[in-house]
Amino acid sequence: MIGVRTVIDEERGLIMKIKREDIRNIAIIAHVDHGKTTLVDQLLKQSGVFRANQEVEERVMDSNDIERERGITILSKNTAVFYKGVKINIIDTPGHADFGGEVERVLKMVDGVVLVVDAFEGPMPQTKFVLQKALDLDLRVIVCINKIDRPEARPEAVIDETLELFMDLDASDEQLDCPFVYASARAGFAKKELDDPEVDMSPLFETIIDYIPEPEGDPDAETQVLISTIDYNEFVGRIGIGKIDSGSLKLNQDCVIVNHHDPDKMKKVKIGKLYVFDGLKRVEVQSATIGEIVAISGIPDIHIGDTLCSPEKPEAIPFQKISEPTISMNFMVNDSPLAGQEGKFVTSRHLRERLFRELNTDVSLRVEETDSTDSFKVSGRGELHLSVLIENMRREGYEFAVSKAEVLYKEDENGKKLEPMERALVDVPDEFTGNVIDRLSQRKGELQGMSPLNAGTTRLEFLIPARGLIGYRGEFMTDTKGNGVINTEFAGYGPYKGEIPYRKQGSLIAFESGETITYGLYNAQERGTLFVGPGEKVYGGMIVGEHAKSDDIEVNVCKKKNLTNTRSSGADEALRLTPKKELSLEQALDYIDTDELLEVTPENLRIRKKILDGTERYRAKRNAANAAKSK
């Protein structure tokens, strides 16, 4: 076999393992927006994956529409490039904390990682999270200081900060002795020293081949493949992706599925089709051996964490449990007066089927049945995690309603209430620091540290309950005039911090169903900020704006001007409306209160009260107040 080095067990004089010198398996890890996907783009381009005249989109690895629009990676992607006869399997991982479940599991497939760090921002919360995971698995790390062509770049200082992070995470001496590479993924060059010429990505390729260990194993042993990712294709169904740890895989081979966390699982299966990665394509092969990352189809109920083994030796590979969700929402059938008019899939059966299908590919998600057949409790790692699911479903033609995000509490051994805590790093211009500290303190945040970042910018570090951040991001952007950056990471569970006021403003509630009229809107806009414009359908109990004061009030936005002999309907033309406030999905999820729902359809987002009838709403509020008093 080409590119194979044999490792001999001297004691027994037997050939035990071989090293695949022709393969390297790496993952690209980093904080969100530090340039992982752009770096992978360059590695693909410079390894000759694309034809010289081929038109290539930016961030070619971000295949999902939402990924492209938001500029974030949500699902990890596999690709492979060839450099000087060596195949480098690359996994591009998400950088956002909400998709940490993706990172945790794909690291099991690789022998080393390239840690990308922004030459200006330095290590951020998620940098720490992904590096911790890599060090725990004893993976080799190459540090790539990216964006060195930025005018404000400070690569030397960032190297010191990165080494400090390694020491904080108790890295071994070998891990501390890792190579550093300087790069600009956008400009398409890498170099080993800062004063080296800016040519191409070869220095990074060379470092990967020299420093990342070759995969090793016994090709003659019994087969073991740990499934770390699941892909889905409507033509072939579920596709399991994993690395061959030992033995080999062949087409039509008989195997059994076992699972480390489910000892009773034992299922006989047959390999339908076998693929390896080549650039952005999957290439069908007859067989593959140790060290290769493969995709397997033809097994309908294969899951993440399963091990494919030979029937002769069914032994599961240990697989770490994925971090638990910290936040939940109720997804329910839309029962508003406008229900079923815009969506393609509207029933509880449709909703149930779609949510449980999501579990096939998203390991960090939990879906539970509730007392009602029309409602499901969906738990995830954060607001972004759940909002991406909502947006995907909306684009697929689903129509449903969601409740306000709530955190998942726990109890300690003494029965005391615990809640999820977040570590928030906030970079703000100096003039806004007082405002941000004040706001986060009101939301039970504790200031842990404060340091100048560069001229005119300060970095604040807070420990804050996860529920204190719900609905804060919109406020934060207003308070910092769009100049602030906030990054968070899960910091474990801590004692319950008491009540947090969510929203100071009340809602403007539509009094009756109908179509909005300029005259009615003109009168309503004096009371606050409107979310609707003229000619829109509304219904009684729907929220049409934000009240300037703290209480909810009903307004009649469908009100017409009464015509008289002396007044014509054309007089409306003189009325000037303030432009309505368009809420994005995230803003709407942030805005809704505990007694409200967000109605999601392929065409519209509408906020409404859970109880649409005004009299019933008042009665429920009064009963809740009486119940609270009697306690």
Secondary structure, 3 states (H helix, E strand, C coil): CCCEEEEEECCCCEEEEEEECCEEEEEEEECCCCCHHHHHHHHHHHCCCCCCCCCCCCCCCCCCHHHHHHCCCCCCEEEEEEECCEEEEEEECCCCHHHHHHHHHHHHHCCEEEEEEECCCCCCHHHHHHHHHHHHCCCEEEEEEECCCCCCCCHHHHHHHHHHHHHHCCCCHHHHCCCEEEEECCCCEEECCCCCCCCCCHHHHHHHHHHCCCCEECCCCCCEEEEEEEEEECCCEEEEEEEEEECEEECCCEEEEEECCEEEEEEEEECCEEEEEEECEEEECCEEECCCEEEEECCCCCCCCEEEECCCCCCCCCCCCCCCCCEEEEEECCCCCCCCCCCCECCHHHHHHHHHHHCCCCCCCEEEECCCCCEEEEEECCHHHHHHHHHHHHHCCECEEEECCEECCEECCCCCEEEEEEEEEEEEEHHHHHHHHHHHHHCCCEEEEEEEEECCEEEEEEEEEHHHHCCCHHHHHHHCCCCCEEEEEEEEEEECCCCCCCCCCCEEEECCCEECCHHHHHHHHHHEEECCCCCCEECCCEEEEEECCCCCEEECCCCCCCCCCCCCHHHHHHCCCCCCCCCCHHHHHHHCCCCEEEEECCCCEEEEECCCCHHHHHHHHHHHHHHHHHC
